[in-house]
Amino acid sequence: RSQVTFVNIATQSIYQLTFLLIFLLYGLYILGVPSDRFLRHHQWNDINGYQISFSFHLLISMTVVNMINCRKVHVSEKNVFRGILYNKYFITVVFIIVLVQEFLVMFGGRFGRMHPMSLNEICLCWGIASISLLICFCSKLFLDDEEIYDKDLDFDLPHKKKIKLVLKKREGRNLFK
């Protein structure tokens, strides 16, 4: 797992840092809005918070998509969405993160130095963040699975069935070979 994990961390870090730095440093030119970097808090207004709102939304969107990518670490597990609905805790955490993020961006105002974003801008953030799904998939195409991995096990079964299946597979197997 170490090679796969290292490659996933490296590719995602490079991708995320590149896009976040581009929007933090050049976002006011790309988005065509004034910056609020050098303003004091009492000078802030809704127009000035736009660049920081976009960068914040992009950061959290990339984090959520990266959480989805981290669900499957084996090279043979290319579909990161497989079995995602069986993990209700994961779905709940992702839902809460996205809900709080959208609430802060839409209603953060002066408190969060946020500017409300349009639906197109929100979709642009999620679109940029979703590119990491493709990056993760492509990085797994060029790696070899270095672990002994039992492909007969279905890791997307509900928890109780999964344990029974694992125990059945281990019966009669010499674990010290």
VEXSEVO-785223 format. One line per field, with one value per residue (C-alpha): x, y negated, z negated; residue number from 1. Coordinates in steps of 0.1 Angstrom, whole numbers. Each point is the difference from the previous one (the first is absolute). Example, Ala and Ser with C-alpha at 12.3 -4.5 7.8 and 13.67 -1.06 7.14 Angstrom:
VEXSEVO-785223
xx = c(123  14) $
yy = c(45  -34) $
zz = c(-78  7) $
n = c(1  2) $
END
This chain:
VEXSEVO-785223
xx = c(0  29  7  -36  -6  31  -10  -36  12  26  -23  -29  23  16  -34  -17  29  3  -37  -3  31  -11  -33  15  27  -17  -37  -7  12  -16  -33  2  -8  18  21  -6  35  12  -32  -7  -31  -20  8  -13  -31  -19  19  35  -8  -6  35  4  -35  9  34  -17  -27  26  21  -30  -13  35  1  -34  10  33  -19  -19  33  15  -27  17  38  7  10  -26  -27  -5  -36  1  -38  -6  -17  -1  -37  8  19  -26  25  21  -31  -11  34  3  -36  7  33  -17  -30  22  22  -29  -16  33  5  -36  -6  34  1  23  4  16  12  -20  -18  -31  8  -22  -10  24  29  -8  -2  34  15  -14  11  36  -1  -14  30  18  -22  15  35  -4  -14  28  27  -13  3  38  6  4  -18  28  -21  -14  -36  -28  -22  -26  -12  -27  9  -33  -22  -17  22  -15  1  35  13  -16  15  35  -3  -11  30  25  -12  26  25  34  6  38  10) $
yy = c(0  -24  -6  -5  -22  -21  -5  -9  -26  -14  -4  -14  -24  -14  -3  -17  -23  -11  -10  -16  -21  -11  -12  -15  -19  -7  4  -37  -1  33  -9  -37  -11  -22  17  -3  11  -34  -13  -3  17  -32  -8  33  2  26  -6  3  34  17  13  15  15  17  13  12  18  16  12  17  14  15  14  17  16  11  17  19  9  13  26  24  3  32  -2  26  -22  -26  -8  -23  -2  38  8  -37  3  28  -24  -23  -17  -11  -13  -19  -16  -10  -14  -21  -13  -11  -15  -21  -10  -12  -17  -19  -11  -11  -16  -6  -36  -23  27  25  -27  19  -11  20  20  8  35  -1  -10  28  25  -13  7  35  6  -10  22  29  1  17  31  3  -6  27  25  -7  3  35  10  -4  18  37  14  10  16  35  -9  25  -10  26  -21  -24  -31  -17  24  -12  3  32  19  -12  14  34  1  -9  27  26  -9  3  35  26  -26  1  -36  6  8) $
zz = c(0  -6  37  9  -30  7  36  -10  -25  23  30  -20  -19  32  17  -30  -8  36  4  -34  4  35  -14  -32  19  33  -8  1  36  10  -16  7  -35  -26  -27  -37  -10  -11  -15  -37  -13  -2  36  13  22  20  32  -16  -16  34  6  -35  2  33  -13  -33  20  23  -30  -17  33  7  -36  4  33  -14  -29  26  18  -33  -4  24  -3  19  37  9  -16  27  -7  -31  0  -3  -33  -11  -10  -25  -22  -15  -23  30  18  -31  -5  36  0  -31  14  33  -18  -24  29  21  -30  -8  36  5  -34  -15  9  -21  -27  23  26  26  31  12  31  30  10  29  -23  -24  29  13  -35  -1  36  -7  -31  19  22  -28  5  35  -14  -26  26  25  -27  -9  37  -1  -33  -9  -29  -23  -26  -2  5  -1  29  -9  -30  7  -20  7  -19  -32  -31  -14  33  6  -33  7  35  -13  -27  26  22  -29  -11  10  12  -15  -11  -6  35) $
n = c(1  2  3  4  5  6  7  8  9  10  11  12  13  14  15  16  17  18  19  20  21  22  23  24  25  26  27  28  29  30  31  32  33  34  35  36  37  38  39  40  41  42  43  44  45  46  47  48  49  50  51  52  53  54  55  56  57  58  59  60  61  62  63  64  65  66  67  68  69  70  71  72  73  74  75  76  77  78  79  80  81  82  83  84  85  86  87  88  89  90  91  92  93  94  95  96  97  98  99  100  101  102  103  104  105  106  107  108  109  110  111  112  113  114  115  116  117  118  119  120  121  122  123  124  125  126  127  128  129  130  131  132  133  134  135  136  137  138  139  140  141  142  143  144  145  146  147  148  149  150  151  152  153  154  155  156  157  158  159  160  161  162  163  164  165  166  167  168  169  170  171  172  173  174  175  176  177) $
END
